[in-house]
Amino acid sequence: MTRPRGRHPHTRQAQPAGPIVSLSGQCCEGKNISRPNFVSGERSGCSLRKIVRSESKPLHPVPPRALDDMLPQIPLLILCGGRGTRLGSLCAKCPKPMLPVAGSPFLAHVVKHFRKEGIRHFVFLTGYRADVIQRYFEAHAPPASTLHFLRESTPLGTGGAVAQAVSRLRLEGPFLVVNGDTFSLFSVRPMIAALSNADGAVATVLKKSTARFGTLSINAVHSIVSFHEKEACRGHHRINAGFYAFHPHLFVGRSVASPSSLETDWFPFWLREGCVFRAVFHAGPFLDIGTPDDYAQAAHILKKPQRRKFDK
């Protein structure tokens, strides 16, 4: 089957409206879709399986120089709308990603790293105490960068938040997604390069304690076979590190009426429909601030000079 004519998925992104843009308001407008059918293909005469098979043919690998030129145009969607209930009173007035770590909000460390990786378009998918996030980054905007703030009026879950962003920003090319409460020295280039012959890519790290993280089954060609969400496993296993690269056709034309999870709802659905996701292996340390113990550990590791060891 030949690839349909049209825009190459790497050629163009929707242009942001300005350097700092807030897009708040009502969410989930439109069709009322029940939970089992949380995604709905709306292209006439074409099922999701047909869409994915026709739009995911292997492409020519992106040359390194072309990839460097692309990076400033690729949006990074940062999931930062959760309440942080496991951290108790620490998040009473502050969203979890904005908790102070080594002299700065945790989320500032995330943004700083990805800016070093070449990203210049940051989209904050906010919810609980969204004003705290927006005020901080309006006052401490990264140089030569474009910021968007998309606030959900009701919780959408990780999947719903991303789907809404793809629709409202009218994304037409590849984009990245990262959890705002995790940090690692992720490399952006291998994630984008993996989209040359896949619908998406998932960063994975090796971790001994997996009870709080989703694990992955990966085949010999680094394609993900299945996701296993938050299962306790003995020994070291590859976990889902919460950093993704996607082609937008996975979300276009599908709306969400109730909260949905990328990990437990969307990824299993996509795999059943024949989508291809590449695992991108990452060897560096991995920080999560989901519990008080992990939050304390992150503060210790990100302090100087300990941070230098982390940067190696």
Secondary structure, DSSP 8 states (H G I E B T S, - for coil): ----SS--TTS-----SSSEEEE-S--S-S----GGG-----STT--HHHHHHHH-S------HHHHHHHGGGSEEEEEE----GGGGGGGSSS-GGGSEETTEEHHHHHHHHHHHTT--EEEEEE-TTHHHHHHHHHHT--TT-EEEEEE-SS--HHHHHHHHHHHHHT--S-EEEEETTEE----HHHHHHHGGGSSEEEEEEEES--TTS-EEEE-TTSBEEEEETT---SS-EEEEEEEEEE-GGGTTT---SS---IIIIIHHHHHHTT--EEEEE--S--EE-SSHHHHHHHHHHTSTTHHHHHH-
